[in-house]
Amino acid sequence: MDLSREERLKLAQQFRQEMAQQKAEEMGLNPNDLMVRVSDGRMSWVQKAKVYGELEKQRQLATPKKVIRSLRGEDSLVNRIKQEIQVSTQMVNDPLMKEFVSALDLSDYRNSIEKIGVRLGKLAVELQAIEDKIESTKRDDPIFKQGETLLVQLAKAKEAQDQQQLADLATTYKDLLVEYTTKRKNLEPLMLQARSHRLELQREYWRILQIHWKIETAQIAYYRKLIKSQYDQTADMKHKADIKQASQSLATALDELAQKQRELASRCPPRHIELPLATGALDAINPDMKLLTDNLADIKFQWAALFNQGTDKTKAQSQRMAYIKDIGQGPSKD
């Protein structure tokens, strides 16, 4: 008797249900807690919770968190720190800095920047050696390439929400995943060293951003002092009102940035915090601190522009007064 395709599928489904019920009774589980696996033409029953637990581990391996790379690329941590060192060095070497801060503070800034540069060079060399060793180990063992290729396949299946393919891959390549995981664990000491060095780079990035922030703040304080002097000396009431309005607006913006900077500083992890937590905290606050510092620099340029605008008006006013005085005196008798 020939059966239609639908009838064959129905019988197969009934058979699976009966097998699931039998295996569930043997394992002391609910049939709904089981799922079927097929490997090398053989069918087996496994607990869903166990499979999902394995899949979750594989997902974590296949989809690591996106973080700023330590060494490579124009936007790496090392390059970001170098850029901040360059900017801060240019600022402290500006002859006008003697007007902004005391000689003692200026010396402290220079020394701090220099020490960060020395530590950065040492960390970069050591981290490069560690990463080279990790990469050479992976390159020399084909299991790493095979395992990482499998992780890519798992990631694609996850993105497509193909649970069956995920389960099939986990079953078919179970031995490979176990071997890959074991070998990856053997690399943990080197990877821990790399993560520790990256944490130190994150701390150096935070330090140089703080120095940059302090220099910008010192320059703003200097311009505010000059602008106050302009305000006190000008007789033009409209000019006074313009200075007051612009100064209040900039002061409000400055206070908001300063408040945000204090909030970020309160979240900076101390030395005793565990590495993963410290790394996560600095990954979160360093980009925000960089943005705040850039915004502070913009506000400084606005303070400088306000001062220069006032200087231009004062010069123009002086020239007008001199011209009026010359007219009042009449032509020279020479």
C-alpha positions in Angstrom: 0.0 0.0 0.0 1.5 3.3 -1.2 1.2 6.2 1.2 1.1 9.9 0.3 3.8 12.3 1.4 1.5 13.8 3.9 0.6 10.4 5.4 4.3 9.4 5.6 5.1 12.7 7.4 2.2 12.1 9.8 3.4 8.6 10.6 7.0 9.8 11.2 5.7 12.5 13.5 3.7 9.9 15.5 6.8 7.7 15.7 8.8 10.6 17.1 6.2 11.4 19.6 6.1 7.8 20.8 9.9 7.7 21.0 10.0 11.0 22.9 7.4 9.7 25.4 9.5 6.5 25.9 12.8 8.4 26.3 11.2 10.9 28.6 9.9 8.1 30.9 13.4 6.6 30.9 15.1 9.9 31.8 12.3 11.0 34.2 11.5 14.2 32.1 8.6 15.7 30.4 8.5 14.9 26.6 8.3 18.6 25.8 11.7 19.0 27.5 13.3 16.8 24.9 14.5 17.4 21.3 15.9 15.0 18.7 19.4 15.2 17.3 20.6 13.4 14.1 24.3 12.7 13.7 25.9 10.3 11.2 22.4 9.0 10.3 21.6 8.1 14.0 18.8 9.7 16.0 19.2 10.6 19.7 17.2 12.4 22.3 18.7 15.1 24.4 17.4 17.6 27.0 16.6 21.0 25.5 18.0 22.9 28.4 21.4 21.2 27.9 21.4 22.0 24.2 20.4 25.6 24.7 23.1 26.0 27.3 25.7 24.7 24.8 24.3 27.1 22.2 24.6 30.1 24.5 28.3 29.3 25.1 28.8 29.1 21.4 27.0 32.4 20.9 29.2 34.1 23.3 32.3 32.8 21.5 30.9 33.7 18.1 29.7 37.2 19.0 32.2 39.0 21.2 31.6 42.6 22.3 32.9 45.3 20.1 35.7 47.2 21.7 38.4 49.6 20.6 41.4 47.7 19.4 44.5 48.1 21.4 47.3 48.4 18.8 46.0 48.1 15.2 44.2 50.7 13.2 44.2 54.4 13.1 41.6 54.5 15.8 43.4 52.1 18.2 43.9 52.9 21.9 47.6 53.5 21.3 47.0 56.0 18.5 44.3 57.8 20.5 46.7 58.2 23.4 49.5 59.4 21.0 47.1 62.0 19.6 46.2 63.3 23.0 49.8 63.4 24.0 50.6 65.4 20.9 47.8 67.9 21.5 48.6 68.3 25.2 52.3 68.7 24.4 51.7 71.4 21.8 49.5 73.3 24.4 52.0 73.2 27.2 54.8 74.3 24.8 52.9 77.3 23.6 54.6 80.4 25.0 51.3 81.8 26.1 50.9 78.9 28.6 53.1 81.0 30.9 50.1 83.4 31.1 47.6 80.6 31.7 49.2 78.6 34.6 52.0 78.9 37.1 55.5 77.7 36.3 55.0 74.9 38.8 51.8 73.7 37.2 53.4 73.9 33.8 56.3 71.8 34.9 53.8 69.2 36.4 51.9 69.0 33.2 55.1 68.4 31.2 56.3 65.7 33.5 53.0 63.9 33.6 52.7 63.9 29.8 56.3 62.7 29.5 55.7 59.8 31.9 52.5 58.8 30.1 54.5 58.7 26.9 57.2 56.5 28.4 54.7 54.1 29.9 52.8 54.0 26.6 55.9 53.0 24.7 56.6 50.2 27.1 53.1 48.9 27.1 52.8 48.9 23.3 56.0 46.9 22.9 55.1 44.3 25.5 51.5 44.0 24.2 52.7 43.6 20.6 55.0 40.7 21.7 52.1 39.0 23.5 49.7 39.4 20.6 52.4 38.1 18.2 52.8 35.0 20.3 49.0 34.4 20.5 48.7 34.8 16.7 51.6 32.5 16.0 50.1 29.8 18.2 46.8 30.0 16.3 48.5 30.1 13.0 50.5 26.9 13.7 47.5 24.9 14.9 44.8 24.2 12.3 42.2 23.5 15.0 42.0 27.3 15.7 41.2 28.1 12.1 38.7 25.3 11.9 37.1 26.3 15.2 36.9 30.0 14.2 35.4 29.1 10.9 32.7 27.1 12.7 32.0 30.1 15.0 31.4 32.2 11.9 28.9 29.6 10.7 27.2 29.6 14.2 27.0 33.4 14.1 25.3 33.4 10.7 22.8 30.7 11.8 22.1 32.8 14.9 21.6 35.9 12.9 19.2 34.0 10.7 17.5 32.6 13.8 17.9 29.1 12.4 17.7 27.0 15.6 17.8 23.7 13.7 21.1 24.6 11.9 22.6 25.8 15.2 21.7 22.4 16.8 23.0 20.5 13.7 26.3 22.4 13.8 26.7 21.8 17.5 26.0 18.1 17.0 28.1 17.5 13.9 31.1 19.4 15.1 30.8 18.6 18.8 34.4 17.1 19.0 35.8 20.1 17.1 34.2 22.6 19.5 35.5 20.7 22.5 39.0 20.6 21.1 38.9 24.2 20.1 37.6 25.3 23.5 40.3 23.3 25.2 43.1 24.9 23.1 41.6 28.3 23.5 41.7 27.8 27.3 45.4 26.9 27.0 45.9 30.4 25.6 44.1 32.0 28.5 47.4 33.0 30.4 48.6 34.9 27.3 45.1 36.4 26.7 44.9 37.5 30.3 48.2 39.3 29.9 46.9 41.0 26.8 43.7 42.1 28.6 45.8 43.4 31.5 47.9 45.4 29.2 44.9 46.8 27.4 43.4 47.8 30.8 46.6 49.8 31.5 46.3 51.5 28.1 42.7 52.4 29.0 44.0 54.0 32.3 46.7 55.9 30.4 44.0 57.2 28.0 42.0 58.4 30.9 45.0 60.1 32.5 46.0 62.0 29.4 42.4 63.1 28.9 42.4 64.5 32.4 45.6 66.5 31.7 44.1 67.8 28.5 40.9 68.8 30.4 43.0 70.7 33.1 44.9 72.6 30.4 41.8 73.6 28.6 40.2 74.7 31.9 43.2 76.8 32.9 43.1 78.6 29.5 39.4 79.3 29.9 40.0 80.7 33.4 42.6 83.1 31.9 40.3 84.3 29.1 37.5 84.8 31.6 39.8 87.0 33.7 40.7 89.1 30.7 37.0 89.4 29.7 36.1 90.6 33.2 38.8 93.2 32.9 37.3 94.3 29.6 33.9 94.5 31.1 35.0 96.6 34.0 36.9 99.0 31.8 34.5 99.5 28.9 32.2 102.6 29.0 30.0 101.3 26.2 26.8 100.0 27.9 25.7 98.0 24.9 29.1 96.3 24.8 28.8 95.6 28.5 25.4 94.0 28.0 26.7 91.9 25.1 29.7 90.7 27.2 27.5 89.8 30.1 25.0 87.9 28.1 27.7 85.9 26.1 29.7 85.2 29.3 26.6 83.9 31.2 25.8 81.6 28.3 29.3 80.2 28.1 29.5 79.9 31.9 26.3 77.8 31.9 27.7 75.5 29.2 31.0 75.2 31.1 29.2 74.3 34.4 27.3 71.6 32.6 30.4 70.1 31.1 32.2 70.3 34.5 29.3 68.4 36.2 29.5 65.7 33.6 33.2 65.4 34.0 32.8 65.0 37.8 30.2 62.2 37.1 32.6 60.4 34.8 35.5 60.8 37.3 33.3 59.2 40.0 32.9 56.1 37.8 36.6 55.7 37.1 37.5 52.3 38.5 40.1 52.1 41.3 43.0 49.7 41.2 41.4 46.9 43.3 38.4 46.4 40.9 38.5 43.1 39.0 39.9 43.3 35.4 36.6 42.7 33.5 34.7 45.2 35.5 37.5 47.8 35.3 37.8 47.3 31.5 34.0 47.6 31.0 33.9 50.8 33.1 36.8 52.5 31.2 35.3 51.3 27.8 32.2 53.2 28.8 33.7 56.4 30.2 36.7 57.1 28.1 34.8 57.9 24.8 32.5 60.2 26.9 35.5 61.9 28.4 37.0 62.4 25.0 33.8 64.0 23.8 33.6 66.3 26.9 37.2 67.4 26.3 36.5 68.2 22.7 33.4 70.2 23.7 35.5 72.0 26.3 38.0 73.0 23.7 35.2 74.4 21.6 33.9 76.5 24.6 37.5 77.8 25.1 37.6 79.0 21.5 34.3 80.8 22.1 35.7 82.5 25.2 38.8 83.5 23.2 36.6 84.8 20.4 34.6 86.8 22.9 37.8 88.3 24.3 39.2 89.1 20.8 35.8 90.7 19.8 36.0 92.9 22.9 39.6 93.8 22.1 38.7 94.8 18.5 35.9 97.0 19.8 38.2 98.6 22.4 40.7 99.4 19.7 38.1 100.8 17.4 36.7 102.9 20.3 40.2 104.2 21.1 40.8 105.1 17.5 37.5 107.0 17.3 38.4 108.9 20.5 41.9 109.7 19.2 40.3 110.9 15.9 37.8 113.1 17.7 40.6 114.5 19.9 42.7 115.3 16.9 39.8 117.2 15.3 39.2 119.1 18.4 42.7 120.3 18.5 42.5 121.6 15.0 45.3 121.6 12.4 48.9 121.6 13.4 50.7 124.9 13.5 53.9 123.4 12.0 
